[in-house]
Amino acid sequence: MFIKTIWTTLIISLLLPEIATAAINRDTLGGGALGIAQCQHIRGGKTKLIWRVIVNNSNKPINATHFNFQTNDGLSRDVYGTVFPTTDYQTTEIFEGLKQRITISGEAYYIDLSGIHRYFLRKPLTVQCD
C-alpha cells in the first residue's frame, strides 16, 4: 500500500503543472477596459506572463492588438495580432530565465467600417515576478 501511494504521488507530480505563486497587477485602460497581468516562475528556469484585457462594452470587442513586454534585463518583445472579436482577450508569453519584473505597454483595438476604438494603457503597467 505504501509503495502504491508513493507511485501515485510521483505520477501526479509529473503530470500536473508546477504549483507556483503568481504576482498580479491590474489597471484600467483608456477606452473602457481592465488590464490584468499575472507573472510567475515556472519549471525549467522560465518566466510565464499572462496578460488579459477585459472590455466593458460588448458592442466594441477587441479584434486587433499591439502590446510590448519589456523585462527587467532589457529584453523587449512586441506582440501584434488580429483576433476573433472578443471582450476577454488573453495572451501568454514565456520568457527564458527568471525575470524579476515585466513592464507592459501598448493597446488593443476595435476596428470596423465606422472607425477605430482604442483600449490603451495610459502609462506602462509593471508586474513583479519574484
C-alpha positions in Angstrom: 0.0 0.0 0.0 2.8 2.4 0.9 4.6 1.8 -2.4 1.4 2.3 -4.3 0.9 5.7 -2.6 4.5 6.7 -3.5 4.0 5.8 -7.2 0.7 7.6 -7.3 2.3 10.7 -5.8 5.2 10.5 -8.2 3.0 10.1 -11.3 0.7 13.0 -10.2 3.7 15.3 -9.6 5.0 14.6 -13.1 1.6 15.1 -14.9 0.4 18.2 -13.1 2.0 21.6 -13.8 4.1 23.1 -11.2 2.2 24.8 -8.5 3.6 28.3 -8.0 2.6 31.6 -6.5 1.9 34.3 -9.0 2.2 38.1 -8.8 -0.8 40.0 -10.1 -1.2 43.7 -11.1 -4.1 45.5 -12.8 -5.0 48.8 -14.3 -7.9 50.4 -16.2 -7.2 51.2 -19.8 -8.4 54.2 -21.7 -11.4 53.4 -23.8 -13.2 51.4 -21.1 -11.3 48.1 -20.3 -9.5 46.4 -17.5 -6.0 45.0 -17.9 -4.7 42.2 -15.7 -1.1 40.9 -15.7 -0.1 37.7 -13.9 3.6 36.7 -13.7 5.1 33.6 -12.2 8.3 31.5 -12.4 7.8 28.0 -13.9 9.8 24.8 -14.4 12.9 25.0 -16.4 14.0 28.4 -15.1 11.4 30.3 -17.2 9.0 33.1 -16.5 5.4 33.0 -17.6 3.3 36.1 -18.2 -0.4 36.1 -18.7 -1.9 39.4 -20.0 -5.7 39.9 -20.2 -7.8 42.8 -21.4 -11.4 42.7 -20.4 -13.7 45.1 -22.3 -16.7 46.8 -20.7 -18.7 47.4 -23.9 -19.7 44.2 -25.7 -20.6 46.2 -28.8 -16.9 47.1 -29.2 -14.9 43.9 -28.8 -11.2 43.6 -29.4 -10.2 42.4 -32.8 -6.6 43.7 -33.1 -3.8 44.2 -30.6 -0.2 45.5 -30.2 1.5 45.1 -26.9 5.1 45.4 -25.8 6.6 43.3 -23.0 9.9 44.5 -21.5 11.8 42.5 -18.9 14.0 43.9 -16.1 17.1 42.8 -18.0 16.2 44.8 -21.2 14.6 42.1 -23.3 11.7 43.5 -25.3 9.0 41.6 -27.2 6.3 43.1 -29.4 3.1 41.1 -29.9 0.9 42.1 -32.8 -2.3 40.3 -33.6 -5.7 40.1 -35.2 -8.1 38.1 -33.1 -11.6 36.8 -33.4 -13.7 39.6 -31.8 -13.7 39.1 -28.0 -14.5 41.0 -24.9 -11.9 39.0 -22.9 -8.5 39.0 -24.8 -5.7 36.9 -23.3 -2.1 36.2 -24.4 0.5 34.1 -22.6 4.2 34.8 -23.1 7.1 32.6 -21.9 10.5 34.2 -21.3 13.8 32.3 -20.8 15.3 33.0 -17.4 13.8 34.0 -14.1 12.7 37.6 -14.6 12.1 39.9 -11.7 9.5 42.2 -13.3 7.9 42.8 -16.7 6.5 46.1 -17.9 3.6 46.1 -20.4 2.7 48.9 -22.8 0.5 49.1 -25.9 -3.1 48.9 -26.9 -6.0 46.8 -28.2 -8.4 47.9 -30.9 -11.9 47.5 -32.2 -11.8 48.2 -35.9 -14.9 48.4 -38.1 -16.1 50.4 -41.1 -17.1 53.3 -38.9 -13.6 53.8 -37.4 -11.2 52.6 -34.7 -11.8 52.4 -31.0 -8.7 52.1 -28.8 -8.2 50.5 -25.5 -4.8 51.8 -24.3 -2.6 51.8 -21.2 -2.3 55.4 -20.1 1.1 54.5 -18.6 3.2 51.3 -18.7 2.0 48.6 -16.2 4.7 46.7 -14.3 4.1 43.4 -12.6 6.6 41.8 -10.2 7.6 38.2 -10.9 9.6 37.2 -7.9 
